[in-house]
Amino acid sequence: MATLNYYDVILKPVVTEKSMNGMADKKYTFLVHPEANKTQIKEAVEKMFDTKVAKVNTMNIQGKKKRRGMVVGTTAKQKKAIVTLAADSKDIEVFAGL
Protein backbone atom coordinates (compact mmCIF):
# COMPACT_ATOMS: atom_id res chain seq x y z
CA MET A 1 0.00 0.00 0.00
CA ALA A 2 1.14 3.53 -0.65
CA THR A 3 1.99 5.68 2.34
CA LEU A 4 -0.88 7.60 3.91
CA ASN A 5 -0.67 11.37 4.17
CA TYR A 6 -1.98 12.95 7.36
CA TYR A 7 -5.03 14.40 5.60
CA ASP A 8 -5.97 10.92 4.30
CA VAL A 9 -5.97 9.32 7.76
CA ILE A 10 -8.97 11.05 9.38
CA LEU A 11 -12.15 10.55 7.36
CA LYS A 12 -14.82 12.25 9.48
CA PRO A 13 -15.80 12.92 13.09
CA VAL A 14 -18.34 10.69 14.83
CA VAL A 15 -21.25 12.73 16.17
CA THR A 16 -23.25 10.64 18.63
CA GLU A 17 -24.56 11.24 22.11
CA LYS A 18 -21.81 9.06 23.62
CA SER A 19 -19.03 10.83 21.71
CA MET A 20 -20.40 14.23 22.73
CA ASN A 21 -20.32 13.22 26.41
CA GLY A 22 -16.68 12.21 26.00
CA MET A 23 -15.76 15.71 24.86
CA ALA A 24 -15.97 16.89 28.48
CA ASP A 25 -12.97 14.63 29.21
CA LYS A 26 -11.17 15.84 26.03
CA LYS A 27 -11.94 12.58 24.18
CA TYR A 28 -12.82 12.96 20.50
CA THR A 29 -14.04 10.18 18.19
CA PHE A 30 -13.16 9.93 14.49
CA LEU A 31 -13.66 7.46 11.66
CA VAL A 32 -10.19 6.78 10.28
CA HIS A 33 -8.63 4.95 7.35
CA PRO A 34 -8.80 1.17 7.96
CA GLU A 35 -5.04 0.71 7.50
CA ALA A 36 -3.93 3.65 9.67
CA ASN A 37 -2.11 2.84 12.90
CA LYS A 38 -2.11 4.73 16.20
CA THR A 39 1.05 6.67 15.42
CA GLN A 40 -0.33 7.92 12.11
CA ILE A 41 -3.63 8.90 13.75
CA LYS A 42 -1.80 10.82 16.49
CA GLU A 43 0.33 12.72 13.97
CA ALA A 44 -2.69 13.52 11.79
CA VAL A 45 -4.71 14.97 14.68
CA GLU A 46 -1.76 17.02 15.92
CA LYS A 47 -1.09 18.47 12.44
CA MET A 48 -4.71 19.08 11.42
CA PHE A 49 -6.02 20.59 14.65
CA ASP A 50 -2.81 22.00 16.22
CA THR A 51 -3.25 20.18 19.54
CA LYS A 52 -1.25 17.79 21.72
CA VAL A 53 -2.50 14.16 21.82
CA ALA A 54 -2.00 12.12 24.98
CA LYS A 55 -3.51 8.77 23.94
CA VAL A 56 -5.17 7.03 20.97
CA ASN A 57 -7.50 4.02 21.24
CA THR A 58 -8.66 2.26 18.07
CA MET A 59 -11.33 -0.30 17.25
CA ASN A 60 -12.22 -2.22 14.11
CA ILE A 61 -15.94 -2.38 13.33
CA GLN A 62 -17.02 -5.31 11.17
CA GLY A 63 -19.68 -4.79 8.49
CA LYS A 64 -23.29 -5.64 9.33
CA LYS A 65 -25.09 -8.41 7.46
CA LYS A 66 -27.86 -7.10 5.22
CA ARG A 67 -30.36 -8.99 3.11
CA ARG A 68 -32.09 -8.02 -0.07
CA GLY A 69 -34.41 -10.86 -0.90
CA MET A 70 -32.39 -14.06 -0.97
CA VAL A 71 -29.07 -12.30 -1.48
CA VAL A 72 -27.02 -11.78 1.69
CA GLY A 73 -24.20 -9.26 1.83
CA THR A 74 -22.33 -7.10 4.29
CA THR A 75 -21.83 -3.38 4.65
CA ALA A 76 -18.34 -1.91 4.60
CA LYS A 77 -16.09 -2.39 7.63
CA GLN A 78 -14.81 0.69 9.43
CA LYS A 79 -12.14 1.74 11.89
CA LYS A 80 -12.88 4.15 14.73
CA ALA A 81 -10.36 6.05 16.85
CA ILE A 82 -10.92 7.71 20.22
CA VAL A 83 -8.31 10.43 20.67
CA THR A 84 -7.58 11.77 24.16
CA LEU A 85 -5.99 15.22 24.21
CA ALA A 86 -3.43 16.37 26.74
CA ALA A 87 -4.71 18.39 29.69
CA ASP A 88 -2.97 21.60 28.59
CA SER A 89 -4.02 21.46 24.91
CA LYS A 90 -6.85 23.46 23.39
CA ASP A 91 -10.12 21.92 22.22
CA ILE A 92 -10.75 20.87 18.62
CA GLU A 93 -12.68 23.52 16.69
CA VAL A 94 -14.74 21.07 14.58
CA PHE A 95 -16.84 20.18 17.60
CA ALA A 96 -17.15 23.72 19.00
CA GLY A 97 -20.59 24.53 17.57
CA LEU A 98 -22.21 21.18 18.37
N, C-alpha and C positions, 0 to 999 in steps of 0.2 A: 504494500500500500504506500502511496505517496505520503509525505509528511504533512501533518495538519498544521495550518496556520492558526493563530490564536482566535481569529474572527470566525473560523470554521468550527471551533470546538463547541461553543455555546449556541444552541439552536433557538431556544425561547424560554422565558420564565414560566414557572408553574404557578398559576393563580388559583388556589383553593383555600378553603377556610383553614385547614390545618397549616398550610404554608404561611398564611397571613399571621397566624398566632405565633409561629416561630420567628417572625421578624422582630418581635420584642426582645428575643435573646440573640439578635444579630445572626439568625440562620436564614439563608435564602436558598430557594429550590429552583433548579434549572433542568430542562431537558438538554442533554449533551449528545455529542456524536458517539455512536456505539463503540467505536474503537479508541476513544480518548481515555487516557489514564489520569490518575489523581494529580500528578505533577503538571500535566498539560492543562487540566481544568483550573488548577490554582494559578498558573501563569496567565491564563486567558482572563480570569476574573480580575486579577491585579492590574493587567494592562488595559482592559476595557473600561473598568469602573474606577481606577485610581484609588484602590483600597489595599489594606493588608489582610491576607487570609491566614487564619489560624489553623483550620482543619477542613478537610474535604471527605465526605462520606458518599459512596456511590452505591447504586443498586441497579441490577438488570431486571427489566420488566418483560416477561414473555408475552407474546401476542395472544389475544383471546380467540377462542374457537367461535366461528360464526358459520351459520348455515344459510343456504339459499336454495330451498327445495331439497334435493338429495345431495347436492354438492356441499362438502364441508371444507372450509379453509380457515386460515388464521389471519388476524390483523398483524401489522408490522410490530416487531419488538422494539423496545425503547431502552434508553439508559437515563437514569435520573441522578442528579448530584445535589447533595445538601451541603452548602458552603457556609462555614462558620467564620465570621470576621473577627479580627482581633478587637480587644476591648477599646483601644485608642483610635481605631479607624473610623472614618465617616460612613454613613449609611449609603446604600446604593440608590441612585436617583430614579431608576426605572420604577421602583415600588413606592415612590414618595406620594403620588397622587391617589393611590388605591386605598 
